[in-house]
Amino acid sequence: QLQLVESGGGLVQPGGPLRLSCAASGFTLGYYAIGWFRQAPGKEREAISCISILGSTGYSDSVKGRFTISRDNAKNTVYLQMNTVKPEDTAVYYCAARGSTFRSMCFMSENEYTYWGQGTQVTVSS
């Protein structure tokens, strides 16, 4: 069974760091492009970062320079390092995966993704 599981969410103070993990089971994450998305209360889900099979990355303007996506294929895990977090980063964070023949491309649209995790809550508050 193909499954993605996010972890690492929680309560963090403004300006602090937090690292989210997206672990895969039932498939080899190294063969998939990965995206991170988030959905704040009352808002639509938005793409915030992606990483291609070969490691190319993309970021939304809202997180560029603060968040870093990376992958550790040996651990079958993708990470989202969040630095200098803000209250507006409060949301449920999801990771998603899709296979692709374009190994250097990553995708910033949720319609591009096939497999989704259940989400992890991040709350930024003092």
Steps between C-alpha positions, in 0.01 A plus 500: 500500500641835394504743788646837591521604862583853612645569842675774691215745533411672822506831679795729424573857600528771237852520365577142595587196290305186433572202280231296338556151366317310230568128517393256233403138542413252232700678232841651437480873546810557292304426184241769572477877492376638831303807589418669828168675535320674782146600582420768752154526659252649257749502216569285199788257498813657355823357365806618687788284383596214274798284421568301186637149475842647427477757780391818322289711731228761485344732756206731526573865562347471846770258622796566271811573702351356820409140413724234350388174346735203483487129449684206651434209268683260730240576769214517250417841644459858385545788743375855522723714717305802613696793638392840625142384517217751513146481638375491142682170453239340725332229296466130440798391294475221245752320286414342167677280248481431130697294260656683209709436193630855533754432769614861536153649530304566812138606511325778687142403426301258713335364187836354399521268800369149545578402858435710808576479867250570774657829607669635809392810689744789542404781734717808532417692812663653804 
